[in-house]
Amino acid sequence: MEQSPFARQPALITGAASGIGRACALHLAAKGAPVVINHLPHEQATVEAMVADIEQAGGRALGVVADVSNEEQVTEMFAKAVAAFGTVYILVNNAGIQKDAEFAEMSVADWQRVLDVNLTGQFLCARAAAREFRRRGVKPEISPAAGKIICMSSVHQVIPWAGHANYAATKGGIHMLMATLAQELAPARIRVNAVLPGAIRTPINRPAWDTSEALNDLLRLIPYGRIGEPEDIAKAVGWLASDDSDYVNGANLAVDGGMLLYPGFAGHG
Ligand code: BGC
């Protein structure tokens, strides 16, 4: 059987123990990529089970604990990835949190923590990835690119979101971080793109879908008429991580069932 094009392109996925990150890790592993599953200490057992399942299916996986907002821990995580799999070709910059509050009541701690994880975390991991991609360089027999970075943004890099000023500010920041890196790193054959998920059924937004009343409310914002599943995002990430998208750089790919299409205007205005 022909070897998967991902077999020699290890992927590191941050925040990969649950939600979108988990789906991306399982999807890339199923496509044949060795995967580094970044997670927090309390997620150890979950990640051990993921690693066992991937290995059972003939894949390769490594769980690595790191807080993406901590420079030293990010450096160590990449060192472990390189020690295990030789290099890293794909970074899914996914780890993200919400700490929602009405703006006048938002604490500096909640503002700062969301910036640290969502924005500084993407900076630190992208920087570590870019250093590894440049160290190794392009190997045409493996990939036309030195590496690929996929930034997990959100429809809220475009849609303002009352009660979520910290989160929306990070997604706006990720937009320009992604675009600037795409411009700056392209000559080194590093591609940087963003996926903008809409409402996806994950733990981060459970209150928005776990009662039928909440779900009906949510569906008014989604022209396509269903909530997204983590696999919807993973498939888009799989394409951006593959060499099928080799000429795609600096793109914003909304995977949102049309949430960005101003659904409030359908039949109005
Ligand atoms: C947020 C979710 C939200 C979705 C659509 C995402 O970025 O994390 O909580 O449901 O955007 O509003």
Boltz pocket constraint, residues with backbone or C-beta under 6 A from the ligand:
constraints:
  - pocket:
      binder: B
      contacts: [[A, 98], [A, 153], [A, 154], [A, 155], [A, 156], [A, 197], [A, 198], [A, 199], [A, 200], [A, 204], [A, 205], [A, 208]]
      max_distance: 6.0
